[in-house]
Amino acid sequence: MALPAPTPETRAVVTGASSGIGMGLARELAARGHSLILVARRAEVMEELAAELRTTHGVQVEVRGVDLADRDARRVLVTELEDRAVSILCNNAGIATFGAVAELDPQAERDQVELNTVAAHDLTLAVLPGMIDRGVGGILITGSAAGNMAVPHNATYAATKAFVNTFSESLRHELRGTGVHVTLLAPGPVRTEIPDPDEESIVDKMVPDFLWVSVEYTAKLSLDALAANKMRVVPGVLSKAMSVAGQYSPRAISAPVVSAFYRKLGG
Ligand SMILES: NC(=O)c1ccc[n+]([C@@H]2O[C@H](COP(=O)([O-])OP(=O)(O)OC[C@H]3O[C@@H](n4cnc5c(N)ncnc54)[C@H](OP(=O)(O)O)[C@@H]3O)[C@@H](O)[C@H]2O)c1
């Protein structure tokens, strides 16, 4: 089993490609010869990445500056992707808020649901018929270890990730025998940038360096897992521990413990 072979016509789509894990996935896909469509809001950052990837790997790279939380803007992209030969979709863009839901900006909470769940769902539905028709495709969905548990003070985020975790692992089984692979990336902490010592978050302070995994490692592991049609990829020891604890601890016991930690993140 392998990823769809790159061709000049087909595209791998990566959302959230302007930073972090998405940028890592775009780089790794380009290194494997895939031409790309990069999606996020900051088009100028993605244009720089596109130029680098064209030069380094000789692939074609298109940039779509889209606010995926905006239904009208997203519909334009969805309509385009329905008619493109998308070989791989990495549904990766996501945001998280921390704090008590009652005290957070309601619009930001709604946008988070729209981006983390509805946009991922819309884009998947847009590319799926084409992948099934062609008998080949790969869909990587970035969920989170947080989606396995109740996470007070990160409630909207955890709930959105529960949606994508479950959607990914359910869809995968529906697609058996079609040639379309679906893999869930469910990380714990992935270091997307070196923290400024003066601006370290509580997570940066509490999680020792050796427990963080890099964007590059995460991207490579995730694409290897998608090629092998693995159900779930969980990079790193801490992520694996969080994943097991989240899936198998009774929520009545884990929620107060998790709450005490996440309350500090809410500031
Ligand atoms: N890093 C971790 O420790 C970790 C752990 C578990 C799960 N995850 C998940 O991994 C994914 C990537 O996270 P990351 O850590 O790499 O974060 P990141 O560096 O903050 O990247 C987030 C990406 O999403 C894009 N994005 C945000 N809002 C958007 C919007 N409204 N429309 C379109 N694109 C938008 C951002 O681009 P623009 O700002 O240019 O739009 C950026 O490219 C997320 O789904 C996150 O939940 C991360």
The ligand as a Gaussian input file, in Angstrom:
#p B3LYP/6-31G(d) Opt

LIG

0 1
 N        0.922000      21.716000      17.768000
 C        0.320000      20.894000      18.629000
 O        0.812000      20.664000      19.728000
 C       -0.971000      20.209000      18.248000
 C       -1.449000      19.184000      19.065000
 C       -2.631000      18.546000      18.738000
 C       -3.313000      18.916000      17.593000
 N       -2.837000      19.933000      16.815000
 C       -3.614000      20.293000      15.628000
 O       -2.738000      20.397000      14.531000
 C       -3.270000      21.310000      13.568000
 C       -2.191000      22.306000      13.182000
 O       -1.812000      22.975000      14.348000
 P       -0.399000      23.690000      14.521000
 O        0.078000      23.379000      15.883000
 O        0.464000      23.422000      13.373000
 O       -0.900000      25.200000      14.581000
 P       -0.452000      26.527000      13.849000
 O        1.014000      26.572000      13.651000
 O       -1.118000      27.617000      14.625000
 O       -1.150000      26.392000      12.433000
 C       -2.525000      26.554000      12.265000
 C       -2.778000      26.701000      10.793000
 O       -4.200000      26.855000      10.586000
 C       -4.419000      28.005000       9.771000
 N       -5.680000      28.634000      10.107000
 C       -6.068000      29.132000      11.303000
 N       -7.275000      29.710000      11.193000
 C       -7.653000      29.566000       9.892000
 C       -8.793000      29.953000       9.163000
 N       -9.810000      30.614000       9.740000
 N       -8.851000      29.656000       7.833000
 C       -7.833000      29.002000       7.238000
 N       -6.733000      28.592000       7.883000
 C       -6.649000      28.879000       9.198000
 C       -3.248000      28.921000      10.088000
 O       -3.000000      29.785000       9.006000
 P       -3.455000      31.328000       8.877000
 O       -3.265000      31.958000      10.198000
 O       -2.553000      31.844000       7.804000
 O       -4.888000      31.260000       8.431000
 C       -2.106000      27.923000      10.212000
 O       -1.592000      27.634000       8.928000
 C       -4.488000      21.939000      14.219000
 O       -5.658000      21.300000      13.745000
 C       -4.289000      21.654000      15.692000
 O       -5.496000      21.594000      16.400000
 C       -1.685000      20.591000      17.113000

